[in-house]
C-alpha cells in the first residue's frame, strides 16, 4: 500500500491510495494517513481508483478519518473507487455515508462550493 500526497495547503488535503487496503496495507499507511487527514482538520479528497482490494480494517480507517473531520465541519470525499473496492463500499452501505465522486475535479469542485 502506498500513500501519495498531491496537495496539503491551508485549504485542502488531497491524496491518493495505491494498492491493497488489507491488514498489512492499513498497518503500513494508517499513521501517515490519519496525520494527513484528521490531523490537519481540513477538507480532504482521497483518490481510491488505484486501490485494488479493501477489507473491513481499510473501511474503518476511512470511517475514522471522516468522523474526525466531520467534528470540525470538514468534508471527506472519496474519488473513483471501482471494482471490488466499490463493491465492498456498496455492500457495507458506505456509499450512503461517504460522498463518492468519479473524478478529482468533481471532488475539488465540491470542496470549493462549500
N, C-alpha and C positions, 0 to 999 in steps of 0.2 A: 504494500500500500504506500502510495506517495501522495503528499500534500503539496500543491503548487499555489503560491500566493501571487495573485495578479495585481491587487491593489489593497493598500491599507493606509488610508489617509484620514483626515479628520471628519470625513463624511460617510465612508463606507468601508466594509471589508469584502473583498471579492476573491474567492479561492476555488480551486478545483481539486477533486479527489480522483486518484487513478489507481485501479487495481481491485482487490477484493476486500470488502468490509466484513471480514470474518474475525474470529478472535485474535489471530496474530496481527491482522491489519489494523484493527482498532487499537490494540496494545502498542503498535508502532507509532501511531499518529495522534492518539487521543489527547495527550498533554498539549501538544502544539496546536491542535485543532481547537480545543477549549480556550486556550490563551488567545488565539486569533479571533474567536467568535464571541463567546460570552465574556471573555476577559477584556474586550475592547468596548462593549456596550454601544455598538453602532449597527445600523442596518447591515445585514450580511447576505451575500449571494454565494451559494455553494453549487458548483457545477458537478453533476454526477454522471455525465454522459460516458465517461471512461471507467466507471465503476462496473465491474462485470458480475459481482455477486455480493449479496448482503444478507447477514443473519441478524437475529434479534439484538445482539450487542451493538451492531452498527446502527440499527434503528434507535436504540437507547441513547447513543451518543448524539445523534441528530436531535432527538426529543429534548435531551438535557440542554443543549445549546439554545434551541428555540425557546424553551421555558425561561431560561435565564435572560435572554434578550427581550422576551415579552414583558418581564418585570420592569424593564427600562423603556418600554414602548418602542422597541426597535424591531423592525421586520426581519424575517428569516425566510429566504426564498431559495427553493431548490430548482436547479436548471437541468433539463434534459435527461432525467432517468429513463432508461429503456430496458427492454428485455426482462431478464429475471429480477432486476432491481425494481423496475416499475411494477412488475407483478407482485413482488413482496410488499411494496408500499401499499398497493391497492388491496391485497388480501388482508393486510393489517389495518385497513381503513385509514392509513396515514395520509392518503391523497385527499382526505376530507379535513385533515388537521393542518397540513403544510400548504403553503402557496407553492404550486409547481407550475413552471412555465417551460416553453420549448427552447428558448434562446437566451443567451446572456443579455442581449439588447432588450428583450422584453422584461427581464428581471431588473435591469438598471432603470428602465422607464418607470416601473412600479415604485422603485425606491425614490426616484426623483419626484414622482407625483405625490408622495406622502408629505 
